[in-house]
Amino acid sequence: MKRQTYTPEVKERAVRMLIEASSDYPSTWSAIQAIVSKIGCTPETLRSWHKKHIQQTIPASVQAQSQEQRIKELERENKELKQANEIIRKAAAFFAQAEIDRTP
């Protein structure tokens, strides 16, 4: 029995169809079974394509979340440093004024 190969475009289209149709079916497996007749592949093949698609897309979302968290940490640190700089600036001005007011 010869193994059929599918182009990346067919795989991508099948996965996109599965994602779009998933909300119309009670489970992902039932959506897979409905779509494979249109594609001409086995249900297990489409399931594995879908699994690979999820594995490729989820790390990107996790990375985006960690970047958002890092941005929030940096913004908080930036705010604290600005407050510290303002305190130092005011202290320097206070001591400079005290030095001017001091009698020789």
N, C-alpha and C positions, 0 to 999 in steps of 0.2 A: 504494500500500500504506500503510495507516494504522498509525501507530506506537502501540503499546500503552503506557499509563502504569501504573505500579504504585504503590501506597500505601507510605508509609514503613514501615508495619507489616509488609507483605508482604516488603519488602526485608530488614527486620531479621530476620524469621522465616526467610527463605531463607538468610541469612548464618549465623544460629545453627545451622540444620540442617547447613549445610556444615561448620562448625567441629566440630560433634558427630560428623559422619559421616567426617571426614577420617582418623581413625585406623583405620577399617574398610576403607579403600581404599589401594592402593599409591601413589597420587599424588593431589594436589589436583584435577588435571584429571579423573581418573576419578571422583572423588567429585562434582565439578560435573556431569559428564554423567549420573550416576545421579540427582541431585536435580532437575535442570531439568525432567524429565518430570512431576514432582510439582507444580512451581511453575507451569509453563507459559510459561517464558521461554527465551531462547536461552542456550547455555553462556557466550558472551562477555558477556552482560548480567550473569549471576551472578558471573562472574570479576571484572568491574569493580566490582560491589557489594562483593565480598570485599576487593578491593584498597583501596577507599576506607575500608572498616572498619578494615583493618590500619593505614593511614596515620593514621587518627584516634586509634587506641588506642596505637600505639607512642610517639608523643611524650609521652604521659602517663607511661608507664613510664620513659622516659629522664629526664623531669623528676623523677620520684620518686627515681631513682637519684642524680641530682645533688643533690637535697635531702638524701638520706641522707649523701652525701659531705660536704656543707656542715655538717650536724649533727655529724658525726664531727670535722671540723676545729674547729668551735666548742667542742666538749667537750674536745678536746686543749688548745686555747688557754686555756679556763677552768681546766683542771687546772694548767697552767703558771703562770697568774696567781695562783692560790691558793697555789702553792708559793712564788712570789716574795713575796706578801704575808706569808706565815708567816716567811720569812727576814727581811723588814723589821721585822716585829713583834718577833722575837727580838733583832735588833740594837738596836732602840730600847729594849727592856727592859734589855739588857746595858749600854748607855751611860747609861741612867737610873740603874741601880744603881751604876755607876762614879762618877757624879756625886754620889750620896748618900754613898758610901764615901770620897770625897775629903775630906781634912782642910783646913779653911780657913786 
